[in-house]
């Protein structure tokens, strides 16, 4: 029975990669709705003290504690909460920690992390330290498989409140799984990336996961990722040039 479960999980992960390769005829059920953030059973229910991002993130990390809200806690070495500028204009969301992230407690520190740093610093022209980076789940799934619905549901209220604390101007989702989970959709990646979406009135730009870029490092994939981050940069620049709204005259 155990082998069958692992085969199904591996197949599911492979199919997700095929979707990112523009395969159009693979589909799954719609992701479950995120649990109510006010529900204590969901894990993140109390109002965070303080109004500044640092205080809110610090309080949220303390509330997360040594989390046992899903089965991923059994095999993890470290919780990977997220890191970066608490006042970042851009927030990146990946799928989940890998082995090196699990060992260090930091997001995107392995080869995929090096590629993400390159994308941020060369593609957008800003230091990695000026963005905020986190994942859909805070603990490493076994064998780097796609997070199960119950695992993602347990973490989602914390992700929501990370976004609320940072209040980014733009969110960049990395890969199919992170994009579908945040947006609540199931569409092929070629229909999602390169187009603006919205999460609670925050513009969202999906792009390929850095590990996908490393695995399928073609001119086409590289060009598409660069187009996506340039579009994010353009959005930020336009926002800075936009004049402040006038107060209505009495």
Buried (B, 14 or more C-beta within 10 A) or exposed (E): EEEEEEEEBEEBBEBBBBBBEEEEEEEEEEBEEBBEBEEEEBBBBEEBEEEEBEBBBBBBBEBBEEBEBBBBBEEBBBBBBBBBBBBBBBBBBBBBBBEBBBBBBBBBBBEBBEBBBBBBBEBBEBEBEBBBBBBBBBBBBEEBBBBBEEBBBBBBBBBBBBBBBBBBBBBBBBBBBBBBBBBEBBBBBBEBBBEEBEBEEBBBBBBBBBBBBBEBEEEEBBEBBBEBBEBBBEBBEEEEEEEEEEEEEE
